[in-house]
Amino acid sequence: MTNPKSNKMPAKAGKTKATKAKSASEARKPSRLDQLQKLITREGGASIAEMIEATGWQQHSVRGAMAGALKKRGLAITSEKVDGVRRYHAAMPA
C-alpha cells in the first residue's frame, strides 16, 4: 500500500529560477498601459484614435484605462480640444 504523504508530484524539468529571472528582465516588452502612458506624457499628448491604434483596444477600454489604471499610477490626466480633436495629456501631480 502507498503512503498518502508521499503523493508529491515530481519536480518539473526546465529553466532554473536564475535563468527565468534573467530572461524576464532582459527582454520585457512594454505593456499596453506603458504604451498609453508614453503616448499621453509626450509633448502634444495623444488623441483617442492614436491610443486605439497603439494598443488595439476599443475606445471605451482606452478611456477606462486612463480613468483607472493610469490615475492609480499617479498621473494627472487633462484634455483639451485642438482643431476639433480632443487631445489627452498627463503629468505627475506637483
Secondary structure, DSSP 8 states (H G I E B T S, - for coil): ---GGG-------S--HHHHHHHHHHS----HHHHHHHHHHSTT-EEHHHHHHHH---HHHHHHHIIIIIHHTT-EEEEEEETTEEEEEEE---
